Amino acid sequence: MLQYLPATVEHIRAELRKAVVGQDEVIEQVLVALFAEGHALIEGVPGTAKTLIVKTLARIIGAEFSRIQFTPDLMPSDVTGTNIFNVATSAFTLRRGAIFTDILLADEINRTPPKTQSALLEAMEERQVTIDGETHQLSPLFTVLATENPIEYEGTYPLPEAQLDRFLLKIEVGYPSVDEEAQIVANWDAGFNSRRLDQVNIESLKEADTISQCRAEVRRTHMEPGVQRYVVDIVRRTRQHPLIAYGASPRASVALLLSAKTLAAMRGREFATPDDVRDIARPVLRHRLRLRAEAELDGAMPDTVVTDILNIAQVPR
């Protein structure tokens, strides 16, 4: 029986609504990444509440929060930290970088060169960082939520494939509806200010280990062998589709399994179904596919290819 996760999800959603209008699908996917012990790349135009969602989430779950504004002159040591010689003690002491936190907001991650982007690789994969040959463990809650702008590419550095593959999900943030945007304006007119979240009556989780308990419930959620084969079939079809130059790796199969199990647990079930797989397949796969050049010229998008694969993959009965 799920004792923590469904109630925790409802609490987080209710508190997020005090600061964020709409974006329910985005919030759901961010929570999937959090409870699946993964990381998420959040893509959307400026002003669509990407940063606000992350900052508010950190306050709700009582997590330590750090933000790095990625710029072309940012160095790897600015992310990880560096050893500084202390003249008084004649010894080196570690000045910890922003990566030593629970929730790390990597803002506009594609504005820094690959050398600095790669400073996150070890941390994202193993939740540890190596500085001058010494390994330092990161928080068990450590989660990278990175943002990027999809429309302004001047002065940006596309993320290497190895970096993209470390993200469990790529979440796309769209514009709000007319009613949602009207509510945003009304909230600001009534005194809401996203730069003063401390003035918003946000109720944090009461128990410090709630997220750990929720993650344990996700791990106990299971997936029947038939649904596991469905996951594998979907991922393998990405390697055979005529519009795809190269498809997703076995890491994508594992990511789809974990994400579907997490989504099922968030929905109050201890088992994942094909519907859970289908609902989370696009965020899991869209950043792991490379389309053929001619397909891109014809306007094809990764999501349309994944949809095509979902339509032809045989759903287990």
C-alpha distance (Angstrom), angle and dihedral (degrees) to the residues before:
residue distance angle dihedral
M1 . . .
L2 3.80 . .
Q3 3.80 106.8 .
Y4 3.80 102.9 167.4
L5 3.79 114.9 19.5
P6 3.85 106.4 66.2
A7 3.82 92.7 44.5
T8 3.80 91.7 45.2
V9 3.80 91.5 50.4
E10 3.80 91.4 51.2
H11 3.80 91.4 48.4
I12 3.81 92.6 50.3
R13 3.80 92.5 47.1
A14 3.81 92.1 49.1
E15 3.80 92.6 50.0
L16 3.81 93.0 44.7
R17 3.80 89.8 55.3
K18 3.81 87.9 64.0
A19 3.80 88.5 68.3
V20 3.82 106.8 16.8
V21 3.80 124.9 57.8
G22 3.81 115.7 -151.4
Q23 3.83 119.5 -29.5
D24 3.82 89.9 121.7
E25 3.81 93.4 153.0
V26 3.80 91.9 49.0
I27 3.80 91.1 49.7
E28 3.80 91.4 49.5
Q29 3.80 91.5 52.7
V30 3.81 92.9 46.8
L31 3.80 88.4 53.4
V32 3.81 90.4 49.5
A33 3.81 88.8 56.7
L34 3.81 92.0 47.0
F35 3.81 96.8 48.9
A36 3.83 93.8 39.8
E37 3.82 89.1 55.8
G38 3.80 90.2 -118.1
H39 3.79 138.6 123.0
A40 3.80 130.3 -114.7
L41 3.79 136.4 -147.2
I42 3.80 109.1 -148.5
E43 3.79 115.1 -159.0
G44 3.79 124.6 -171.2
V45 3.78 143.7 118.8
P46 3.82 117.5 -82.4
G47 3.78 116.7 -79.6
T48 3.81 99.4 32.4
A49 3.85 96.4 114.5
K50 3.81 98.5 -101.1
T51 3.79 94.4 136.0
L52 3.80 92.6 37.1
I53 3.81 92.0 56.5
V54 3.81 92.1 51.8
K55 3.82 95.7 45.1
T56 3.80 92.7 46.9
L57 3.81 92.4 46.5
A58 3.80 90.7 53.7
R59 3.81 90.6 52.5
I60 3.80 92.5 48.6
I61 3.79 95.7 51.6
G62 3.81 92.7 40.7
A63 3.78 93.3 -119.9
E64 3.78 128.5 155.3
F65 3.80 107.7 -107.0
S66 3.81 132.0 -154.8
R67 3.77 130.6 176.8
I68 3.79 126.7 -157.8
Q69 3.79 118.3 -167.5
F70 3.78 101.6 -149.2
T71 3.81 111.9 -140.9
P72 3.83 133.9 167.3
D73 3.82 92.1 -100.9
L74 3.82 96.1 49.3
M75 3.82 112.2 122.6
P76 3.84 127.7 -149.3
S77 3.81 90.1 -115.1
D78 3.82 88.9 57.9
V79 3.80 86.7 62.8
T80 3.78 102.8 38.3
G81 3.79 102.3 26.3
T82 3.79 131.2 -121.9
N83 3.79 141.8 -120.1
I84 3.81 113.9 -100.7
F85 3.79 122.9 -161.0
N86 3.79 111.4 -120.7
V87 3.80 108.8 -150.2
A88 3.81 92.6 -164.1
T89 3.81 93.8 57.7
S90 3.83 97.8 25.9
A91 3.81 88.1 -131.2
F92 3.77 138.4 105.1
T93 3.79 118.3 -106.4
L94 3.76 126.1 -166.3
R95 3.77 117.9 -113.3
R96 3.77 100.6 -159.7
G97 3.77 119.9 -136.5
A98 3.78 127.8 -138.7
I99 3.81 90.3 -88.1
F100 3.82 89.6 79.1
T101 3.78 94.9 86.4
D102 3.81 142.8 87.9
I103 3.81 102.4 -111.9
L104 3.79 115.7 26.7
L105 3.79 118.4 -167.0
A106 3.82 107.0 -157.2
D107 3.78 97.2 -165.2
E108 3.83 116.2 -154.6
I109 3.78 90.8 -10.1
N110 3.81 92.3 -178.5
R111 3.82 92.4 65.4
T112 3.80 93.5 75.9
P113 3.84 126.2 71.6
P114 3.82 120.8 -98.0
K115 3.83 91.0 -104.5
T116 3.80 90.3 65.9
Q117 3.81 94.0 37.4
S118 3.81 88.1 56.8
A119 3.81 90.1 60.2
L120 3.80 85.7 79.5
L121 3.81 96.8 52.7
E122 3.80 99.6 86.4
A123 3.80 92.3 39.9
M124 3.81 93.3 51.1
E125 3.80 94.6 46.2
E126 3.80 102.2 39.1
R127 3.82 105.6 12.9
Q128 3.76 91.1 -122.1
V129 3.78 136.3 97.7
T130 3.80 129.8 -148.2
I131 3.80 117.9 -145.0
D132 3.81 119.6 -179.8
G133 3.80 90.4 -17.5
E134 3.81 95.1 -51.6
T135 3.80 119.5 113.5
H136 3.80 120.0 -138.5
Q137 3.80 122.4 -168.6
L138 3.79 119.0 -130.4
S139 3.78 128.6 -144.5
P140 3.84 115.0 -69.9
L141 3.79 86.1 -127.1
F142 3.82 92.8 53.7
T143 3.81 108.8 141.8
V144 3.80 129.0 169.0
L145 3.79 115.6 -146.3
A146 3.80 105.9 -177.8
T147 3.80 126.8 -173.0
E148 3.77 132.5 -156.1
N149 3.80 137.5 176.3
P150 3.84 113.7 -120.4
I151 3.81 97.8 -160.9
E152 3.81 106.5 46.3
Y153 3.80 111.0 64.8
E154 3.81 101.2 157.5
G155 3.80 108.8 114.7
T156 3.82 94.2 9.2
Y157 3.79 132.3 123.5
P158 3.82 116.0 -144.3
L159 3.78 111.5 -126.6
P160 3.82 114.3 -103.3
E161 3.79 115.2 -109.8
A162 3.81 91.0 -112.8
Q163 3.80 89.7 55.5
L164 3.80 93.7 47.2
D165 3.79 91.2 50.0
R166 3.83 90.4 58.8
F167 3.80 90.0 64.9
L168 3.79 111.7 89.6
L169 3.81 91.3 -155.2
K170 3.76 139.9 15.5
I171 3.79 106.9 -149.2
E172 3.80 120.6 -160.8
V173 3.79 117.1 -150.9
G174 3.80 117.9 -156.2
Y175 3.77 134.7 -170.6
P176 3.83 118.3 -76.9
S177 3.79 121.7 -107.1
V178 3.81 120.8 -100.0
D179 3.81 92.3 -98.1
E180 3.81 92.3 46.1
E181 3.80 92.6 50.3
A182 3.80 90.1 48.4
Q183 3.81 88.7 52.6
I184 3.82 90.6 50.2
V185 3.81 90.4 54.2
A186 3.82 91.2 46.1
N187 3.82 91.4 50.9
W188 3.80 92.3 52.6
D189 3.80 90.8 46.5
A190 3.80 88.2 53.1
G191 3.81 91.4 55.0
F192 3.81 106.2 -87.9
N193 3.81 113.7 144.8
S194 3.79 121.3 -178.7
R195 3.81 89.9 -154.4
R196 3.83 89.8 62.1
L197 3.79 103.6 51.7
D198 3.81 89.4 150.4
Q199 3.81 86.6 72.2
V200 3.81 92.5 55.8
N201 3.79 113.7 91.6
I202 3.81 96.3 -120.4
E203 3.80 115.9 167.2
S204 3.80 113.3 -145.8
L205 3.79 124.3 -147.3
K206 3.79 109.9 -80.7
E207 3.82 98.1 -140.5
A208 3.80 119.5 58.3
D209 3.81 94.2 -146.6
T210 3.81 96.3 50.2
I211 3.81 94.4 109.2
S212 3.81 90.8 49.4
Q213 3.80 90.1 51.0
C214 3.81 90.8 49.1
R215 3.80 91.5 50.4
A216 3.79 90.0 50.7
E217 3.81 89.4 54.3
V218 3.80 89.9 51.6
R219 3.80 90.0 53.2
R220 3.82 89.8 52.7
T221 3.81 91.4 52.6
H222 3.79 110.6 100.6
M223 3.79 139.4 -153.7
E224 3.79 123.2 -147.3
P225 3.83 117.2 -119.8
G226 3.81 91.0 -112.3
V227 3.82 91.3 57.1
Q228 3.81 89.8 44.6
R229 3.80 88.7 56.4
Y230 3.82 88.4 49.2
V231 3.82 88.9 55.9
V232 3.79 91.3 49.8
D233 3.82 91.9 46.8
I234 3.81 92.3 53.4
V235 3.80 93.6 49.6
R236 3.81 94.5 44.6
R237 3.80 90.7 51.5
T238 3.82 88.4 61.0
R239 3.82 87.0 65.9
Q240 3.79 92.4 53.3
H241 3.80 103.0 40.1
P242 3.84 112.2 117.4
L243 3.82 93.3 -133.0
I244 3.82 95.1 53.0
A245 3.81 122.1 85.0
Y246 3.79 91.8 -164.6
G247 3.76 129.6 -3.5
A248 3.76 138.9 -146.2
S249 3.81 123.7 -58.4
P250 3.82 128.2 -130.0
R251 3.81 86.8 -89.8
A252 3.81 85.8 69.4
S253 3.81 90.3 54.5
V254 3.80 90.0 53.9
A255 3.82 90.7 45.3
L256 3.80 91.4 51.5
L257 3.82 90.5 48.8
L258 3.82 93.3 49.9
S259 3.79 94.1 43.6
A260 3.82 93.6 48.8
K261 3.81 91.2 48.7
T262 3.81 90.6 49.2
L263 3.80 92.5 48.7
A264 3.82 90.1 49.5
A265 3.82 91.6 51.2
M266 3.81 91.2 47.6
R267 3.80 86.8 54.1
G268 3.79 90.6 53.7
R269 3.80 100.7 -101.2
E270 3.80 130.5 120.6
F271 3.80 92.8 -149.7
A272 3.80 133.4 54.9
T273 3.81 122.1 -126.5
P274 3.82 133.1 -161.4
D275 3.81 87.7 -100.4
D276 3.81 90.2 61.0
V277 3.80 89.2 50.8
R278 3.80 92.8 49.5
D279 3.82 93.8 45.9
I280 3.81 94.0 55.1
A281 3.83 100.3 32.3
R282 3.82 97.1 94.9
P283 3.83 97.1 53.7
V284 3.82 89.6 45.3
L285 3.81 96.5 48.8
R286 3.81 109.3 27.5
H287 3.82 95.1 85.0
R288 3.81 95.2 41.9
L289 3.81 97.2 62.0
R290 3.79 128.3 84.1
L291 3.79 112.8 -158.4
R292 3.78 122.5 -146.9
A293 3.80 114.0 -98.6
E294 3.81 92.7 -115.9
A295 3.82 90.3 51.5
E296 3.80 91.2 53.0
L297 3.81 90.3 49.0
D298 3.80 88.7 53.3
G299 3.81 89.8 54.3
A300 3.81 99.1 -105.2
M301 3.80 116.6 158.5
P302 3.81 130.1 -160.0
D303 3.81 91.3 -117.0
T304 3.80 92.4 56.2
V305 3.80 90.4 50.4
V306 3.82 91.7 49.4
T307 3.80 89.3 48.9
D308 3.79 89.4 51.9
I309 3.80 90.3 51.4
L310 3.82 91.9 48.5
N311 3.80 89.3 52.5
I312 3.80 94.1 54.6
A313 3.83 101.5 34.8
Q314 3.80 110.4 100.5
V315 3.79 111.3 -112.4
P316 3.84 112.8 -137.2
R317 3.80 116.0 -117.4
